[in-house]
Amino acid sequence: MTIAAPTAETRWRCTLCGNLTRFDVTRSSRVIEFLHFDLAGEAKVEETEVLTETLESVRCRWCNAVDQVELVARPGAEEPAAGEAE
């Protein structure tokens, strides 16, 4: 099952237990990283550019459900009703 990432208007919810806050996410990414090495040879990532990213699975941390996570609207993200102030 493929699931979309949350946006500013949506968040994940487990349909089995109702969890909204704790998930284990498995993702694959292809990135370009700019590494800066100090004189001792220790590396630090200074820039990361994500070329592609795929969410492989989202598992509920509370009940371990894998195929029960859905996107729902975030509180306050609803559009104003018709006729309300602009």
C-alpha positions, 0 to 999 in steps of 0.5 A: 500500500502506497501512502502520501506524505502529510502536508500543511493541511493533512496528517496521518491517522491510524484507522485501527486505533486512532493514533495521530502522533507516532508512526514508523516510516520506511522511506527510500531516498536518492540525495546529493549531499555536500560533505565538509571534512575538517582537518582531522577527517571528520565529515559534516553534511552541510547541504542536502538536496533530495532528488527522489523520495518514496514512502514505502510503508507507514506503521502505527507505533501504538498498534503495529498496523501497517495498512491502516494509516490514512491522511486526514485533515489537520485541525484548523486547516478547513476552508472557510464556509461560504459567506464567512469573512474574507 
